[in-house]
Amino acid sequence: MKKSLLTTINQRGFVLPYVLFVIALAIIIVTANVHLYQDEIRITHNQSEQLKIETLFQMARMQFKEDIFNQNESNSTMSYVFPYGNVLIEYAELSELQYHLFFTIQTDTGITHSIINRIKLKPE
């Protein structure tokens, strides 16, 4: 009669590859979840900065509409300080009530963004 191999009779040697596979799979899953979480944090931060920029743009635009009629001097820049950051508006008058605006927006975290916009004002 033939003698059987010990590995086919005793299965204790097969446990190590299974354990290593399960541990490797767990490490891969945890690492992937950590990277996804870091990406979500980065995306959330960028979205909040974009929201700040849009808010500053709208606030400065409305303030410009109010201030342009009250301004007596022929200065082509206006600067505003808001709680979320600073806005510098450089403008050129195209017609009596139409302006070409160049916004330079800097948030409180230091991110700078530029926007070009035209505005047509209604007479008071």
C-alpha positions as CSV (number, residue, x, y, z in Angstrom):
1,M,0.0,0.0,0.0
2,K,1.2,3.5,-0.8
3,K,2.0,5.9,1.9
4,S,0.1,9.2,1.8
5,L,1.7,12.5,2.2
6,L,1.5,14.2,5.6
7,T,0.1,17.4,4.1
8,T,-3.0,15.7,2.8
9,I,-3.7,13.9,6.1
10,N,-2.9,16.8,8.5
11,Q,-4.4,20.1,7.4
12,R,-2.8,22.3,10.0
13,G,-0.3,23.5,7.3
14,F,-3.1,25.0,5.1
15,V,-4.3,27.4,7.8
16,L,-1.4,29.9,7.4
17,P,-2.2,30.8,3.7
18,Y,-5.9,31.4,4.6
19,V,-5.0,33.6,7.5
20,L,-2.5,35.6,5.4
21,F,-5.1,36.1,2.7
22,V,-7.8,37.3,5.2
23,I,-5.3,39.7,6.8
24,A,-4.1,41.0,3.4
25,L,-7.7,41.5,2.4
26,A,-8.6,43.4,5.6
27,I,-5.5,45.7,5.2
28,I,-6.5,46.4,1.6
29,I,-10.1,47.3,2.6
30,V,-9.0,49.5,5.5
31,T,-6.4,51.3,3.4
32,A,-8.9,52.0,0.6
33,N,-11.4,53.3,3.1
34,V,-8.8,55.7,4.7
35,H,-7.9,57.0,1.2
36,L,-11.6,57.5,0.4
37,Y,-12.1,59.4,3.7
38,Q,-9.2,61.7,3.0
39,D,-10.5,62.4,-0.5
40,E,-13.9,63.3,1.0
41,I,-12.3,65.7,3.5
42,R,-10.4,67.3,0.6
43,I,-13.5,67.6,-1.5
44,T,-15.5,69.1,1.4
45,H,-12.8,71.7,2.1
46,N,-12.7,72.7,-1.6
47,Q,-16.5,73.0,-1.7
48,S,-16.6,75.2,1.4
49,E,-13.9,77.4,-0.2
50,Q,-15.9,77.6,-3.4
51,L,-19.0,78.6,-1.4
52,K,-16.9,81.3,0.4
53,I,-15.7,82.6,-3.0
54,E,-19.3,82.7,-4.4
55,T,-20.5,84.4,-1.3
56,L,-17.8,87.1,-1.4
57,F,-18.5,87.6,-5.1
58,Q,-22.2,88.2,-4.5
59,M,-21.6,90.4,-1.5
60,A,-19.0,92.6,-3.3
61,R,-21.2,92.9,-6.4
62,M,-24.1,94.1,-4.3
63,Q,-21.9,96.5,-2.4
64,F,-20.5,97.8,-5.7
65,K,-24.0,98.5,-7.0
66,E,-24.7,100.6,-3.9
67,D,-21.3,102.4,-3.8
68,I,-20.9,103.3,-7.5
69,F,-23.7,105.9,-7.3
70,N,-22.3,107.5,-4.1
71,Q,-18.7,107.6,-5.4
72,N,-17.7,111.1,-6.5
73,E,-14.0,110.5,-7.5
74,S,-12.9,108.7,-10.6
75,N,-11.1,105.9,-8.9
76,S,-11.1,102.7,-11.0
77,T,-10.8,100.3,-8.0
78,M,-12.8,99.5,-4.9
79,S,-11.7,97.3,-2.1
80,Y,-14.0,95.5,0.4
81,V,-13.3,93.6,3.6
82,F,-15.9,91.0,4.6
83,P,-15.9,88.3,7.3
84,Y,-14.9,85.6,4.9
85,G,-12.2,87.5,3.1
86,N,-11.2,90.5,1.0
87,V,-12.4,91.6,-2.5
88,L,-10.7,94.0,-4.8
89,I,-12.8,95.2,-7.8
90,E,-11.1,96.9,-10.7
91,Y,-13.7,98.4,-13.0
92,A,-14.1,100.3,-16.3
93,E,-17.1,102.2,-17.3
94,L,-18.4,101.0,-20.7
95,S,-21.4,103.3,-20.8
96,E,-23.2,105.5,-18.3
97,L,-24.8,102.5,-16.4
98,Q,-22.7,99.6,-17.7
99,Y,-19.4,98.5,-16.1
100,H,-16.8,95.9,-16.8
101,L,-15.7,94.4,-13.5
102,F,-12.6,92.4,-12.6
103,F,-12.9,90.8,-9.1
104,T,-9.9,89.5,-7.2
105,I,-11.2,87.5,-4.3
106,Q,-9.0,86.3,-1.4
107,T,-10.6,84.1,1.3
108,D,-9.7,84.1,4.9
109,T,-7.7,80.9,4.4
110,G,-5.5,82.6,1.7
111,I,-7.1,81.1,-1.5
112,T,-7.2,83.7,-4.3
113,H,-9.7,83.6,-7.2
114,S,-10.3,86.0,-10.1
115,I,-13.6,86.6,-11.9
116,I,-14.5,88.9,-14.8
117,N,-18.0,90.2,-14.9
118,R,-20.2,92.8,-16.5
119,I,-22.9,94.7,-14.7
120,K,-25.7,96.9,-16.0
121,L,-27.1,99.1,-13.4
122,K,-30.6,100.5,-13.2
123,P,-30.9,104.2,-12.6
124,E,-32.1,105.3,-9.2
